[in-house]
Amino acid sequence: MQAHADKLVIKAYIGLGSNLAEPVEQIRKACAALKQLPESVLRQCSSLYLSPPLGPADQPDYINAVAALDTRLAPHHLLAELQRIEQAQGRTRGVRWGARTLDLDLLVYGDLIISDAALSVPHPGLPERAFVLYPLQEIAPMLELPGLGPLATLVANCPQDGLKRYA
């Protein structure tokens, strides 16, 4: 990180999810891959959570987690790195909200609000997704979400909807 000392370090939060090909192992491999990201330091991964699928019901339950990164990567570069990790772990894009080996979502990137064709941050589904809010609260209970307010308020207004701590 010495060569890029002029770039600010940004706290980013990544949502992780899997329901295919040994989901627990997929999430563990993804956390290991996050440790290898350039210009970034993985600070924390939440516990694993089991949640019912958001999309079609004829798929297995998901294993979810949230990771905290300190990064110097620009948001779109970070997104590209996350997609590279997904592809390396067998992600194919098909049915929206369908079963997948790995899903990595850039949930929050510092205090930025981004909305363009490639990226929306904070993640637009964040306020109503227990499988993201509860693991995020575990690792960042005092977090203020840009444009959305305190994480604690979002959690208080979001039922667990079958979410269970897995490990």
N, C-alpha and C positions, 0 to 999 in steps of 0.2 A: 504494500500500500504506500510505500515511500514515494514512488514515482508520481503518484496522484494526490499528493498531500494538499493540493489546492482545492480539491473537490470536497464538499461537505459529506459527512457521514450521516446517512438517513436511516431511521428506524422503519423497517418494513415488516409487515405481518403477512404470512403466507398460509392459506388454507390448504390442507391435504386431505384427499379422499380416495378410497379404493373399495371396490367390491368384487374384483375378479383376480384370479391367479395369486392366491394367498395374500389377501389384503393387508394383514398385519406386516408381513414381510415387505410388501410393496411400500408401505408407509415408512418402515425402518430404513429401507434402501434409499427412499427419497430424502429422508433426514440426513443420511450419510452424504448424498449427492449435494444437498444444500451446504454442507460443510466445505465442499470443494469449489463453491462458486468463486469466481474471480472478484477481487476488491470487496469481499464480503466476509462477515464473521457470523456464524450461526450462534445466537445467544441462548436460545431455549426452544425446546419442543414440549408441547403440552402432553398430558396423558392421552391415551387413545380412547375414543368414544365409539360406541355402536349406535347407528341410527338407521331408521327405515329409509328406503329410497325416496328421493324427492320426485322423481319422474315416474315412469311406468312401474306399476307395482309387481310385475312379473320378473323381478330381478332380486338378487340377494341384498341383504342389508349392507350398509357401508361401514367401514372403519374410517374415522375422521380424526384429525389433529390440527393444531395450529402451531406454526413456528415463528419465532422472532429473529430477524436478521438486522445487523448493522451493515449497511452497504454504501458504496460509492457509485454503484451502477445507476445510470439513468433509468427511469421507470420502464421505458419501452425495451431497453437492453435487458433489464431484469426479467421482464415478461418473456422475452426471447429465450433467455437461459432456462426459465421454468418450463417452457414448451419443449426445449431440447431434452430436459430431464424426463418429461412425460414420454416423449418419443423413444428415448433410450430404454424405458421400462415398458414398451409395447403399447403405448396409447394410440388408439386409432379413433378418429372422429367420425361418428355416425349419428345415431339417434340422439336428439337433444335430451339431456338428463338421463341417458341410457347407461347401462352397465359399462364400467371401464376399469382398466388396470390401475390407472393413476390420474388424478385430477389435481392440478396445482393452480390455485387462484391467488393473484395478488390482491389482498384484501385492503390493505392500508399502506400508503407510502408517505411517511412523514405527515406533514399537515397539508399536503397537496390534495386538490380536487381536480381530477382529470376526467374528461369525457370526450373521447374521439372514437373514430371507427375501430381502433384496435384495442382500446383500453378504457375502462371506467373504474375510477378509484375515488372514494371507497367503493368496494364492490357493491353493485346495485342491490343484490339480494341479501346483503349482510343483515339489515335490521330484522328480518323475519326468519332467519335460519339458525335454529337452536344448535345445530351441529357445528356452526362456526362461532356463535356468540359465547357458548359455555366454555369451550376450550380456550378461546381468546381471553375470557375473563380469568381463567386459571393462571395464565402467564402475564396478564397486563390488567389487573383489576381496576386501576385508576385511569385507564386510557380514555382520552377524549377523541372522538371520531370526527374528523373534519366534516362540517355541515350536518352532522347527525347528533352531536352532543355526547354526554357521558355514556360509556359502555354499560355501566351499572343500570342506567335507565332503560337501555335497549333490552338488556337481559331480563329486567323486572317485567317488561311488557311482552316477553316471548316465552310461551309455554315450551316445556321440554319436548313435547311431541314424540314420546317414545325413546328419546335420547338416553343412553345409559353409559356410564363410565366403564370402559372395557379393561384398561390396564394403566 
